[in-house]
Amino acid sequence: MKHHTQPNRPRAFALAAITIAAMTVTGCGNSLAQTDAAAETVKVGLVVPTSGVYEPLGVDMTNGFQLYLDQHDGKLGGKSVELVKADEGDGPDTGVPAVNKVILQDGVSVVVGIVNSATALGVKESVAQAQVPLIIANAGANDVADGSDYVWRTSFANGAVGASLGEEVAAQVDGPVYVIAADYAAGHEFAGGFIDAFEAAGGTIAGESYTPFGTTSDWQPFLTQAQNSGAKAVFAFYAGAEAVNFVKQYSQFGLAGTLPLYAPGFLTEGGVLVAQGAEAVGILTSLHYSDLLDSPENEAFVAAYVEAYDTPPTVYSVQAYDAAAVLDLALADVDEVDGESIQQALHGIGAIASPRGEWSFDEQHNPDQPYFLREVESVDGANRNVVLRTLTE
């Protein structure tokens, strides 16, 4: 179905004036050719961290989006892409202005990216007011995607990742589980999702600890509480540098051999898995991707990604790759390349064939996707997240 929108009156008058002037100076035929060419180009704002602590995630996301473009001759939906990049930085202080810039100054029709949830929450109203869709390729706060016409997410909701482990842990662990996570919004959302699903499946919680976010360097007091709680396993959420330090101390404290450790996959994803070394082996995680997924789509994706960037893809790479795939489907179904037409088309794109497996948007515009149980194993001398089975379809 083709979607059409009427430009607002001031913009319509401005466009009419420009067209008349162009016809006067260059002649009608050339003006029409220029208009047709412009209609076949879409400006996409890619806003990811290119500096700061989240830069590695930004690199992976840029690589994933660019790979899709390269595989499709620089086009999405048959339309040439003009990619406008901006640095999200570490959070909303830099991220919100970056999004506003690509919309207001660069005139993009759609924005893709966003690592930090506070950035995503900070631009929800402005993208709706500007009628420019935002396709979030990472930020996971539960209430970022709430069915708004202009906010879509190709990544995850924090609570959903935590919840995907609840039934599995209840079935596998004969006894209570201790919960430990960083004390900030994401930590509570991951833990809350797990606790709700775990208790619904008949599990019991031995205790909970929420460690000061970004400042905790010694986990021994919290690990002592877990050890003395009578728990038979531990659920933890950490990411980045905290994930590295927590995993190392968990092993050094002697818990790795006695209390199985379950976590959302960000505990062992990307560069942190390399930094964790042998201490990470045996950790069980849930996530919506692993580069070892056994499917033709993923094998082709991994091969192309490794050839292009000489490193395996991460979940961050796939989330951005799929953002490009979503836009490819939406832009194929519009005549006018503007935000309103794009958001209308997004409502009808259906299932996305992805390296992670087939998925689609739910009513809140979050991905309805599979989650996989993964275990860290040493494969050919390197730590890898080996897929054991599918947890949710």
ZICORNOR-V601044 format. One record per residue. PHI is phi in whole degrees, -180 to 180 (* if undefined). OMEGA is omega in whole degrees, 0 to 359 (NA if undefined). Layout:
BEGIN
<<PHI,OMEGA> <PHI,OMEGA>>
END
This chain:
BEGIN
<<*,179> <-90,182> <-113,180> <-129,174> <-132,176> <-92,177> <-65,177> <-66,191> <-60,179> <-60,181> <-69,179> <-63,178> <-63,180> <-63,180> <-64,180> <-63,180> <-63,179> <-63,182> <-64,180> <-62,179> <-62,181> <-65,179> <-65,181> <-66,186> <-83,190> <-112,183> <98,188> <-61,186> <-62,181> <-65,179> <-61,179> <-65,179> <-64,179> <-65,179> <-63,179> <-62,180> <-64,180> <-65,182> <-67,182> <-97,177> <-120,177> <-122,176> <-90,180> <-117,175> <-90,177> <-105,184> <-113,180> <-140,179> <-68,171> <-113,175> <-152,177> <86,188> <-69,181> <-96,182> <-55,179> <-58,177> <-66,178> <-63,177> <-63,181> <-62,181> <-69,177> <-61,180> <-62,181> <-64,180> <-65,182> <-66,179> <-60,179> <-61,178> <-60,181> <-62,180> <-74,182> <-123,174> <55,177> <72,183> <-124,172> <-130,183> <61,181> <80,182> <-110,179> <-64,183> <-106,169> <-104,186> <-91,179> <-108,185> <-101,176> <-145,184> <-88,176> <-71,183> <71,187> <-88,184> <-180,188> <-65,180> <-61,177> <-106,185> <-71,180> <-63,176> <-60,179> <-65,178> <-66,180> <-61,180> <-64,184> <-67,178> <-80,189> <-83,182> <-96,184> <-91,174> <71,179> <-71,178> <-95,180> <-157,178> <-116,180> <-129,173> <126,177> <75,177> <-88,190> <-89,181> <-64,179> <-64,174> <-64,181> <-60,179> <-65,182> <-73,182> <-113,182> <-57,182> <-71,184> <-69,178> <-69,178> <-67,179> <-65,180> <-82,184> <57,177> <-122,182> <-63,175> <-114,176> <-106,184> <-79,182> <-109,171> <-158,191> <-41,192> <-112,181> <-53,187> <-55,188> <-98,176> <-68,179> <-96,184> <-133,180> <93,176> <-58,180> <-59,189> <-109,178> <-127,180> <-133,185> <-138,178> <-104,184> <-109,188> <-172,165> <-108,185> <-49,184> <-61,181> <-67,178> <-66,177> <-60,182> <-64,183> <-63,180> <-94,189> <-59,182> <-66,180> <-61,182> <-67,178> <-61,181> <-78,188> <-95,186> <-103,181> <-92,180> <148,183> <-73,182> <-125,177> <-95,182> <-111,178> <-139,183> <-157,176> <-69,186> <-87,171> <-153,191> <-55,182> <-63,179> <-58,180> <-70,180> <-71,176> <-61,181> <-65,180> <-63,177> <-62,178> <-65,184> <-59,181> <-60,182> <-72,181> <-66,180> <-69,177> <-64,179> <-90,176> <101,181> <-81,177> <-126,182> <-97,180> <-80,181> <166,181> <-140,172> <-134,176> <-122,189> <-89,180> <-52,186> <-71,173> <80,182> <-122,181> <-76,177> <-122,181> <-124,181> <-93,186> <-56,180> <-60,182> <-76,177> <-69,175> <-63,177> <-61,179> <-63,181> <-63,183> <-88,186> <-83,186> <85,180> <-67,177> <-105,177> <-165,180> <-128,169> <-108,183> <-137,168> <-127,170> <-148,178> <-144,177> <63,183> <-62,178> <-64,178> <-63,180> <-64,184> <-67,180> <-63,182> <-63,180> <-64,181> <-72,177> <-60,179> <-72,181> <-63,179> <-75,178> <91,182> <-84,184> <-59,181> <-90,184> <-120,180> <-119,178> <-56,182> <-110,177> <-111,183> <-164,163> <-57,190> <-62,181> <-66,177> <-64,185> <-132,185> <-104,173> <69,186> <-64,181> <-65,181> <-65,177> <-66,183> <-69,182> <-73,178> <64,185> <-65,181> <-63,182> <-85,185> <-60,178> <99,179> <-68,180> <-106,182> <-133,172> <-120,175> <-159,182> <-91,177> <-160,163> <-149,179> <-68,178> <-98,176> <-58,184> <-94,176> <-154,179> <-58,181> <-63,181> <-73,179> <-60,179> <-67,179> <-64,181> <-61,181> <-61,181> <-68,181> <-67,180> <-64,179> <-64,183> <-77,191> <-125,176> <59,176> <-158,180> <-69,177> <-74,175> <-115,176> <-61,179> <-66,177> <-62,183> <-67,181> <-61,178> <-77,175> <-58,180> <-72,174> <-62,176> <-67,179> <-64,178> <-62,179> <-65,178> <-58,180> <-68,183> <-67,184> <-69,176> <-69,186> <-113,178> <-127,172> <-95,180> <-99,183> <-87,176> <-144,186> <-59,182> <-64,178> <-65,181> <-65,182> <-65,177> <-64,181> <-67,180> <-61,181> <-66,187> <-120,187> <-81,177> <74,186> <-75,178> <-111,175> <-82,191> <-130,171> <-58,179> <-80,189> <114,183> <-68,178> <-149,178> <-149,177> <-79,174> <-89,185> <-65,179> <-91,181> <75,168> <-93,177> <-74,170> <-91,196> <-141,175> <-76,170> <-121,187> <-123,172> <-82,183> <-122,174> <-129,178> <-73,177> <-133,174> <-86,181> <-121,182> <54,175> <83,180> <-131,177> <-68,178> <-138,176> <-91,184> <-82,182> <-80,178> <-91,179> <-172,177> <-86,179> <-90,180> <-137,178> <-96,NA>>
END
